[in-house]
Amino acid sequence: MRMGLYRPKRPWRTGNPLSPAPPLLALPLPVKQDSNHTIGVEFGSRVVNVGGKTVKLQIWDTAGQERFRSVTRSYYRGAAGALLVYDITSRETYNSLAAWLTDARTLASPNIVVILCGNKKDLDPEREVTFLEASRFAQENELMFLETSALTGENVEEAFLKCARTILNKIDSGELDPERMGSGIQYGDASLRQLRQPRSAQAVAPQPCGC
């Protein structure tokens, strides 16, 4: 996931070279019961408002099957954040998390924001992975965690907001430098570059010369 920062009144930027597909205008999207799995990589974007800042997330939905791994690994490069998704009704998908997390932290920026999402919360009676077990995995690997439902939309919006909010906090604290090549962050408005200035620099006003 890459991120762009924009002024609140200008949420959309046309002709953005980082937007290879039309934006997703709303989430949650309606889910078809017979919808197919992602094949390779699918693209979309999402605009969210975080603390008065308009943030555009470029989203790459990568397939989780092992046979697509060599293809999807290339999309970690230049990503500012990642939603690591497993199916709570499938032990197999949960067991694959460690490998995917290793890829994310090895191939992407060291400061990439990773959020663990247990999907299909609406199928709780069929779950094979408990909330406690996944919470423990998240804690051990220093991940944020929440359970979601793409069918009902529960916590879907919150997952994207949490990711964007954390990235902004890292910019503000200096952990992430949007000017660094491969950061995955792009300013849509030059005036927003002040976000990355250290707090001390913003607070100190220039003093008149007494000479």
C-alpha positions as CSV (number, residue, x, y, z in Angstrom):
1,M,0.0,0.0,0.0
2,R,1.4,3.4,-1.0
3,M,0.1,6.7,0.4
4,G,-0.4,10.2,-0.9
5,L,-1.1,13.3,1.3
6,Y,-3.5,15.9,0.0
7,R,-5.4,19.0,1.2
8,P,-8.8,18.1,2.7
9,K,-10.8,19.9,0.0
10,R,-8.9,18.2,-2.8
11,P,-9.3,14.5,-2.2
12,W,-8.9,13.3,-5.8
13,R,-6.0,13.9,-8.1
14,T,-6.4,13.0,-11.7
15,G,-3.6,11.7,-13.8
16,N,-1.7,10.4,-10.8
17,P,1.0,8.0,-12.2
18,L,0.7,5.9,-9.1
19,S,-3.0,5.1,-9.7
20,P,-3.1,2.3,-12.3
21,A,-6.8,1.6,-11.8
22,P,-10.0,3.7,-11.1
23,P,-10.4,4.4,-7.4
24,L,-12.7,2.4,-5.2
25,L,-15.3,5.0,-4.3
26,A,-16.5,3.4,-1.1
27,L,-15.7,0.5,1.3
28,P,-17.1,-1.9,2.2
29,L,-17.8,-3.0,-1.3
30,P,-20.6,-5.4,-2.0
31,V,-19.4,-9.0,-1.9
32,K,-20.7,-11.7,-4.2
33,Q,-21.1,-15.1,-2.5
34,D,-19.5,-16.7,-5.5
35,S,-16.7,-14.2,-6.0
36,N,-13.4,-15.5,-7.2
37,H,-10.1,-15.4,-5.4
38,T,-7.5,-12.7,-6.3
39,I,-5.4,-13.9,-9.2
40,G,-1.9,-12.4,-9.0
41,V,-2.5,-8.7,-8.1
42,E,-5.5,-6.4,-8.3
43,F,-5.4,-2.7,-7.9
44,G,-7.5,0.0,-6.3
45,S,-7.4,3.2,-4.2
46,R,-9.1,4.6,-1.2
47,V,-9.4,8.1,0.2
48,V,-9.7,8.6,3.9
49,N,-9.6,11.6,6.2
50,V,-7.2,11.4,9.2
51,G,-7.0,14.3,11.6
52,G,-8.0,16.8,9.0
53,K,-5.6,15.5,6.4
54,T,-6.9,13.8,3.2
55,V,-5.0,10.6,2.5
56,K,-5.2,8.6,-0.7
57,L,-4.1,5.0,-0.3
58,Q,-3.0,3.1,-3.4
59,I,-4.0,-0.5,-2.6
60,W,-2.5,-3.7,-4.2
61,D,-4.6,-6.7,-3.4
62,T,-2.1,-9.6,-3.8
63,A,-3.0,-13.3,-4.0
64,G,-2.2,-15.4,-1.0
65,Q,-1.6,-18.7,-2.8
66,E,1.9,-19.9,-2.8
67,R,2.1,-20.2,-6.6
68,F,1.7,-16.4,-6.9
69,R,4.3,-15.6,-4.3
70,S,7.2,-14.9,-6.7
71,V,4.9,-12.3,-8.4
72,T,3.5,-10.6,-5.4
73,R,6.8,-10.3,-3.6
74,S,7.8,-7.5,-6.0
75,Y,5.0,-5.4,-4.8
76,Y,6.4,-5.1,-1.3
77,R,9.1,-2.7,-2.5
78,G,8.0,0.9,-2.1
79,A,5.1,0.0,0.2
80,A,4.4,2.2,3.2
81,G,1.9,-0.2,4.8
82,A,0.5,-3.7,4.6
83,L,-2.6,-5.4,5.7
84,L,-1.7,-9.0,6.4
85,V,-5.0,-10.9,6.0
86,Y,-5.9,-14.5,6.9
87,D,-9.2,-16.4,7.0
88,I,-10.3,-17.1,10.6
89,T,-12.1,-20.3,9.2
90,S,-8.9,-21.6,7.6
91,R,-6.0,-22.8,9.8
92,E,-3.9,-23.1,6.6
93,T,-4.0,-19.4,5.9
94,Y,-3.1,-18.6,9.5
95,N,-0.1,-20.9,9.4
96,S,1.2,-19.0,6.3
97,L,1.3,-15.7,8.1
98,A,4.9,-16.0,9.4
99,A,6.3,-16.5,5.8
100,W,4.3,-13.5,4.5
101,L,5.4,-11.3,7.4
102,T,9.0,-12.2,6.8
103,D,8.6,-11.2,3.1
104,A,7.0,-7.9,4.1
105,R,9.7,-7.0,6.6
106,T,12.6,-8.2,4.4
107,L,11.5,-6.7,1.0
108,A,9.8,-3.5,2.1
109,S,10.9,-0.5,4.1
110,P,12.1,-1.4,7.7
111,N,9.5,1.0,8.9
112,I,6.6,-0.5,7.0
113,V,3.3,-0.4,9.0
114,V,1.8,-3.9,9.1
115,I,-1.7,-4.6,10.4
116,L,-2.9,-8.2,11.0
117,C,-6.5,-8.7,9.9
118,G,-8.5,-11.9,10.6
119,N,-11.2,-11.9,7.9
120,K,-14.6,-13.6,7.7
121,K,-15.6,-12.5,11.2
122,D,-19.2,-13.1,10.1
123,L,-18.5,-16.9,10.0
124,D,-17.5,-17.0,13.7
125,P,-19.2,-20.5,14.3
126,E,-16.9,-21.9,11.7
127,R,-13.6,-20.4,13.0
128,E,-10.5,-22.5,13.2
129,V,-8.3,-19.7,14.6
130,T,-9.2,-18.1,17.9
131,F,-9.1,-14.4,18.6
132,L,-6.7,-15.0,21.5
133,E,-4.3,-17.1,19.4
134,A,-4.1,-14.4,16.7
135,S,-3.8,-11.7,19.3
136,R,-0.8,-13.5,20.8
137,F,0.8,-13.8,17.3
138,A,0.3,-10.0,16.7
139,Q,1.8,-9.2,20.1
140,E,4.8,-11.4,19.6
141,N,5.5,-9.8,16.2
142,E,4.6,-6.2,17.3
143,L,1.6,-6.0,14.9
144,M,-1.7,-4.2,15.3
145,F,-4.6,-6.6,15.1
146,L,-8.3,-6.6,14.4
147,E,-10.9,-9.0,13.0
148,T,-12.8,-7.9,9.9
149,S,-15.7,-9.0,7.7
150,A,-15.5,-8.1,4.0
151,L,-19.1,-9.4,3.7
152,T,-20.7,-7.1,6.3
153,G,-18.0,-4.4,6.3
154,E,-17.2,-4.7,10.0
155,N,-13.8,-3.1,10.8
156,V,-12.9,-2.8,7.1
157,E,-12.9,1.0,7.2
158,E,-11.1,0.9,10.6
159,A,-8.3,-1.2,9.1
160,F,-7.4,1.4,6.5
161,L,-7.8,4.3,8.9
162,K,-5.6,2.6,11.5
163,C,-2.9,2.0,8.8
164,A,-3.1,5.6,7.5
165,R,-3.1,7.0,11.0
166,T,0.0,5.0,12.0
167,I,1.9,6.1,8.9
168,L,1.1,9.7,9.6
169,N,2.3,9.3,13.2
170,K,5.5,7.9,12.0
171,I,6.0,10.8,9.6
172,D,5.3,13.2,12.4
173,S,7.8,11.5,14.8
174,G,10.5,11.3,12.1
175,E,10.5,7.5,11.8
176,L,9.3,7.8,8.2
177,D,10.9,10.2,5.8
178,P,8.6,10.8,2.8
179,E,11.5,12.4,0.9
180,R,13.4,9.1,1.0
181,M,13.3,7.1,-2.2
182,G,11.1,4.0,-1.8
183,S,9.2,5.4,1.2
184,G,5.9,4.7,-0.5
185,I,4.7,8.2,0.4
186,Q,4.0,11.0,-2.0
187,Y,2.8,14.6,-1.3
188,G,-0.2,15.7,-3.4
189,D,0.4,19.3,-2.3
190,A,3.8,20.9,-1.7
191,S,2.6,22.8,1.4
192,L,2.1,19.5,3.2
193,R,5.8,18.9,3.3
194,Q,5.9,20.8,6.6
195,L,4.5,17.5,8.1
196,R,8.0,16.0,8.2
197,Q,9.7,19.0,9.9
198,P,10.8,18.2,13.5
199,R,8.5,19.7,16.1
200,S,11.4,21.7,17.5
201,A,12.0,23.3,14.1
202,Q,8.4,24.2,13.8
203,A,8.2,25.7,17.2
204,V,11.3,28.0,17.0
205,A,10.6,31.3,15.3
206,P,13.4,33.2,13.6
207,Q,14.9,36.0,15.8
208,P,15.6,39.4,14.4
209,C,19.2,40.3,14.0
210,G,20.4,42.9,16.5
211,C,23.6,43.9,14.7
